[in-house]
């Protein structure tokens, strides 16, 4: 009997016996386990605070959290002209929330949604432009709500408690320098300039197309306003559940100020940085330190840790089903 040699595998291809997608399905769960072990003290304290809370308000906070995924789905659809399958779009936002808490802020959700749009047949240039438009709308919505609350309640947030004297002045030159370096690099490096110009053209074209359709524009801007408003409402509901002696509007203001402040810190889902910023912000609007800490721990349990395992399972299922 003569042995027949098998043809070599093409370069870059793995043997068929390696179940790549099955392995990828397990990655989110492994990351969840690692994050839970690293933050086990926060989890224990947070669940402990929930035992003393008013359950109707906690249910309201959970409902607001669920609605954030609906708002994100509306905004995602509003940012792209091509109709996306509604059920899979909503499931993708739930999974993207888990990915966002396991990877540096924004990267997880962005990668999941880019892959989802690609599978749905959206060209890469248009999906990237839609992602940029979504991020711009979400930023404008969050800053717009923050500005409106600051105008409505100018004395609610004591910024001196958030930043040391002169800290803001020290940050401004650094931010300006970073913008100048980025602008100079885009202008002087020809390949980068070409790519940036092409991306800007695609983004502007996508934005014009979206705003030519009133339904798309309404979904984009309505969802971008509803998303941070629902997040802030969830924090206010938890504050009411734990009897934080701060008006609900002031708690919403504290939430928006804290999340804007930590947006530039590349930690997975803001884990650690968001908790610290929220506690300081709630103290800045007049909350006692002990109660503010309890509110933030309970809020993060409801909005991050409870949805994390089902979100990771959904992410694995979407990978296995080739939705993303």
Steps between C-alpha positions, in 0.01 A plus 500: 500500500642836398444807716350793315648833615242763590528839329641772726261751652489843335701756694300675768238225522445296816424125491130431472496313827565828688149637580586869468147631545434271795817628666400861431162432664679421827722809498232741635422267792868470587534879497191532723652256749828692504319832553284353777804365685681831469200695632365246747503747791290746298255223413467392863445856623255579220280196559510577871362849438217363285359308799402824675361680195140571401418238236248702292769759432750227415252354249469848348879520473512158332227607257692815410810288442312269262367799307855625442556208262186597310623860478840379377329289233300802378816711484693231313223464242471877470871526414479277191268515201476125440223333705640265764312193633329629815525193722865435422577871538354506851680178597823646365464810722453278804811301406691818417431628850677195644789539254531864599550403865767243413712717267618862521205739483338517158722241332288197588167647388658654192656173388178304554290752309748532214500123459119489519461763228754321281307173531181692411664610176593858587826592321797557735530869413133565572501294820803693629328828410184382678703414810660845500159663458363295790788603727457864402125492565548323836761758603280791394200350679691446825661844496171661403318344794784596733493858374122522539516375860785736584293791369189382687688433826810723494574458871438125527849379409788637704787456255756582768425165657565321172823669393779649707570869456661565163456141378273600214748767390774239504300262281421757231858540364543122487174452309587784261847354441356156426258648246783694333716188472214300349420781255864537398538125447186491283623797295867404454492121456368445150362144533327598823367818341357302210329252730361772725367696201331190356347415838371856547341490153328170578386624841358823361325313220345255747392787728332682209320182394379428852370853555315490168277233658300645795445155652874430504584842643235461772634156595858630507446808714210367705698192595815702572306715747304212652808284564678725756165618639403140580839432656464807720143400589630160611745663740228729633273199559772320696556819700132504589517131590781564749351831621780726381395852612566661160237609242467264204597773251819567696585129495450499123730800473762323711480192278545695176788705643678189627465302176620794291800536733605133467430467127869548419622231742551175300394248764273204417147639523630764738534234773650673800521846348123541459432389858749751639373783282135428584569497873684831481227651280221392736690651791544817293121535465451466874479127569656349815812302417382170651161504327652620171742207505216255565294648215786472252581140597135397468461688172802330344375159614170560316642659186831313458537180699150350480475534117863398445459119499185491280661763277813286464285193424311701237829615351623141478171388343515778239855395411396136471197587285720724279286806574826679581 
